[in-house]
Amino acid sequence: MESKYLINGNGNPSLAASFPVKRKIEPMKEQNCIKKPNYNSPPKLQSPYKNALGSKKSSVEQERRALPVYHCRQRILKELEANDTLLIMGETGSGKTTQIPQFLLQAGYANSGIIGITQPRRVAAITIAKRVAQELASTVGDTVGYTVRFEDTTTERTRIRYLTDGILLREAIADRLLRRYTAIMLDEAHERTVNADVLFGIVKEAQQERRKHKLTKLKLIITSATMDIDHFGKYFNVKGMYLEGRTHPVRVLHAKETQEDYIHAALVTLFDIHRHEPINHDVLIFLTGQEEIEALAQQIRQLARINNSGPSDVRVFTLYAQLAQGKQLECFLPVPANTRKIVLATNIAETSITIPGIRCVIDCGFVKEKSFNPSSGLDLLKTVRISQAQAWQRSGRAGRDAPGVCYRTYTKATMEKFRSAAQPEILRANLTATVLQLLALGIDCASFDFIDAPQPEGVQSAHLALEQLGAIKSAVAPSITTTGRWMAQFPLDPRYAKLLLAAPTYGCMEEMLSLVAALSSDNVFIGHTDKSELAALAHAKFHSKHGDHLTLLNVFSTFQKTEKPKIWCHDNFLNIRNLNYARNVRNQLAEISARLNLAFNSCGDNTDAVKKCLLTGLFDNIALLQKEGHYLTLSGRVKAKIHPSSVLHGKYKPQCILFTEMVQTEHNFLRQVTEICIDWIEEVVPSIKCVLK
Ligand SMILES: Nc1ncnc2c1ncn2[C@@H]1O[C@H](COP(=O)(O)OP(=O)(O)OP(=O)(O)O)[C@@H](O)[C@H]1O
C-alpha cells in the first residue's frame, strides 16, 4: 500500500535521502529474542507459556496466568519462607512488580502489616498500583494504593502499597525500623538512584534490628531484570534467584551506520514503521528531554496533518518528568481504532511501566543525566550515552502485551562501547539532600553501610552546603541543628526548605510558600506554537522586570484569586493542571509550616524581601555579568548565558543574577533568573567567602 506519509513530500527532500531506513537497519543475528547483556545474563529458556500467550482470551486473570512469574509462585514463597532476603532477577515484563506483591498478600504476609514496593518514579508507582487494583477487581485506595510526593491514596484498608523510594526514605525518618511493613520489595534495583542506594542500607539495618529485638520479621525482596547480582549478593549476603521464561519476544534492529542526528533518524524510522506496520502497533520513542520531545511531537503532528490522506491517523503523546501528572497518564489510555499511538518519552518510560499497545520502540541511545561538580558546587544536566542495561530495558517496553520490535538508531558496534550499567547516581549526584536526611535519621555518612560509598569530595561538599544553610553546626564534625531538623520535615531540596524557614524573617512567608510550590510544579506556561504570538502577549501581562521568579509568583497569585480558573488559564495560555498541582503543594507546605509554628506574614509589593529571601537558599546560584557579555557563576566560575525562556533574555543585562538551575546544551544556560543586588550577598549570607570580581 502507498505510504500516507511521504517523508520527502514535506519540502525536506534530504530527510528520506539521508536515511534510507530500509537499507540501513539490519536485523541482529539473535532475532526473536531480547539478547541480555553478558555481564548478568540469566539462563535463556524458551517461554513455556507460548500457547497461553497465543490464546485469544484476554481477561486480566488469564493475562496474569500467562506471566512467567505466575508459575514461579511456589518457588518464590518457599524461598522467602526460608530466607529473609531474596534477590530476584527476571526478564522485563515477566510479572515481578505486579505479581510478587499479590503472592505475598495471598500467602498472608500482609496480615500483621503492609507490603511496600518502591519505584524510582512516581508515574510507575501510580500506573502499577492502578493495574494491580484492577487485577484484584478492586479500586486504588482499597487493598492496593500508592503514595508519591504530595499524593497519598492509601487508606487503613490498604495492604499493598506502591511508593517512590523517596517516600519510604522519609518514612524511615519517623521510624527507622519501618515497623508498619512486614515485607518490602525494592524494585528496579539496577537503577541505583541515590534514594534506592540509601534505602538498601536502611532496610538492611531495619531487618537486622528487628531480628535483634525479636520484633516481627521484615522480609526483603530486591528485584530487577538487569541488576549486577554478584554485587548485590555480596552486599545482602544472599544468593540470587533467576526466574526463567519471558513473555513476548522482541526483535532488535540496529542502524547499520552511525546516525549523526538521532532525532532525524527517529523521525524517519517512525514514518517507516507507519508505512509498513499495522496501525494498531503503537510506537514509543526514547529521547532525552522536554524541549527535544515537544519539538519532535510538533513536527510529527504537522507531518501527519500534511500527509494524512487515509482513514488511519496518529495521536502523539509526550511523557517526561516535568509534565503534569494528569498529562503523563494520558498516554496510558487507549486510542480509537485505526489510530496509531506515538509516545515520545525520556528514560521515565524505561523501567517498570507498561504503556498498553506499544509494539515498536525507537531508542536514540541517549539520556540526560544530572551530575554534580563538587569543585564548582553546581549541578549540571548533560546528555550522555545510555548504558547497555538501559538499552535492554528500553527494548523490553516493546514486548509488554505482544511480540514487538526495537529499532536502535545506533550501531551494534556503538552499543558495545556503552557502559554495561549506568554509574550509580550516588557517585555523581549532589548529596546535600541525602546527607541531611541521613543526619535526620541519626546516621553519619562516614559510618553508613552503603552498597557503594559516595566520593568523599561529594560528602564534604554536601557538608559545606549544609553548614552554609545552617542545617549542621560544622562541616568538619557534622551534627544536625534544629534548623536542619526542620528542613528535613519538608519534602523539598534543603535549599528550598531553607527559603521557607527564612521567609518569616523577611516578612514574605505567603509569597515564598506560593513561589516554592510553583517551582515544584514547573512549566505553568503553555508555549502554543500555532498561536505563539498570542501566548507571548498573554504571558507578557505577568512579566516582572525583576525576573522569572517574580513573574511566576505573579501568575500563581493571580491564579489563586481567580474565580473561573479554567477559563482564565485557557485565555492566558497557562497550564491549569500544573497550577492546581502547585496549589495542592502549597497547601501541604503550609500545613508543615503551621506545625513548625512559622509566621504567615506577607511582604505585599516589597519585591526586595522575596529576592533577598531567595538568596538565603540559592546563594550557590549567583552569576555576575562580564565585560564580554556573558555571565560567570560565583561558585566554580562557570561561563554561562541566560536561557532564552527567561523574561530577562535579550533585554538589558543585569549585573548580578540569581538562577534556579544550569542546563548544558551547546552552551551553559541559566534557567529561571532574577536580578539581585550584589551588596545583598554579604548582608544575607555573610558566611560566603566569595570573590566578587
Ligand atoms: N498498566 C498496565 N496495563 C496493562 N498491562 C499491564 C500494566 N502493567 C503491567 N501489565 C502487564 O503485566 C505484565 C507484567 O508487568 P510487570 O510490571 O509486573 O513486569 P516486570 O517483570 O516487573 O517488568 P519490569 O522489569 O520491566 O518492571 C506486563 O508485561 C503487561 O503485560
The ligand as an SDF file (V2000), in Angstrom:
LIG
                    3D

 31 33  0  0  0  0  0  0  0  0999 V2000
   -0.6580   -0.7400   33.4350 N   0  0  0  0  0  0  0  0  0  0  0  0
   -0.7380   -1.8890   32.7570 C   0  0  0  0  0  0  0  0  0  0  0  0
   -1.6390   -2.0540   31.7680 N   0  0  0  0  0  0  0  0  0  0  0  0
   -1.7160   -3.1970   31.0680 C   0  0  0  0  0  0  0  0  0  0  0  0
   -0.9350   -4.2620   31.2900 N   0  0  0  0  0  0  0  0  0  0  0  0
   -0.0360   -4.1840   32.2490 C   0  0  0  0  0  0  0  0  0  0  0  0
    0.1210   -2.9970   33.0440 C   0  0  0  0  0  0  0  0  0  0  0  0
    1.1010   -3.2110   33.9300 N   0  0  0  0  0  0  0  0  0  0  0  0
    1.5440   -4.4570   33.7080 C   0  0  0  0  0  0  0  0  0  0  0  0
    0.8630   -5.0500   32.7100 N   0  0  0  0  0  0  0  0  0  0  0  0
    1.0730   -6.4080   32.1730 C   0  0  0  0  0  0  0  0  0  0  0  0
    1.7300   -7.1830   33.1490 O   0  0  0  0  0  0  0  0  0  0  0  0
    2.9660   -7.6660   32.6580 C   0  0  0  0  0  0  0  0  0  0  0  0
    3.9470   -7.7220   33.7960 C   0  0  0  0  0  0  0  0  0  0  0  0
    4.2890   -6.4400   34.2230 O   0  0  0  0  0  0  0  0  0  0  0  0
    5.2730   -6.2100   35.4480 P   0  0  0  0  0  0  0  0  0  0  0  0
    5.4360   -4.7480   35.6100 O   0  0  0  0  0  0  0  0  0  0  0  0
    4.7820   -6.9540   36.6310 O   0  0  0  0  0  0  0  0  0  0  0  0
    6.6110   -6.9020   34.9110 O   0  0  0  0  0  0  0  0  0  0  0  0
    8.0920   -6.7770   35.4670 P   0  0  0  0  0  0  0  0  0  0  0  0
    8.6780   -8.1180   35.4200 O   0  0  0  0  0  0  0  0  0  0  0  0
    8.0950   -6.0850   36.7950 O   0  0  0  0  0  0  0  0  0  0  0  0
    8.7730   -5.8740   34.3740 O   0  0  0  0  0  0  0  0  0  0  0  0
    9.9510   -4.7590   34.5210 P   0  0  0  0  0  0  0  0  0  0  0  0
   11.2020   -5.4780   34.9220 O   0  0  0  0  0  0  0  0  0  0  0  0
   10.0540   -4.1930   33.1700 O   0  0  0  0  0  0  0  0  0  0  0  0
    9.4680   -3.7850   35.5290 O   0  0  0  0  0  0  0  0  0  0  0  0
    3.3350   -6.7100   31.5380 C   0  0  0  0  0  0  0  0  0  0  0  0
    4.1680   -7.3160   30.5790 O   0  0  0  0  0  0  0  0  0  0  0  0
    1.9830   -6.3810   30.9560 C   0  0  0  0  0  0  0  0  0  0  0  0
    1.5780   -7.3920   30.0820 O   0  0  0  0  0  0  0  0  0  0  0  0
  1  2  1  0
  2  3  1  0
  2  7  2  0
  3  4  2  0
  4  5  1  0
  5  6  2  0
  6  7  1  0
  6 10  1  0
  7  8  1  0
  8  9  2  0
  9 10  1  0
 10 11  1  0
 11 12  1  0
 11 30  1  0
 12 13  1  0
 13 14  1  0
 13 28  1  0
 14 15  1  0
 15 16  1  0
 16 17  2  0
 16 18  1  0
 16 19  1  0
 19 20  1  0
 20 21  2  0
 20 22  1  0
 20 23  1  0
 23 24  1  0
 24 25  2  0
 24 26  1  0
 24 27  1  0
 28 29  1  0
 28 30  1  0
 30 31  1  0
M  END
$$$$
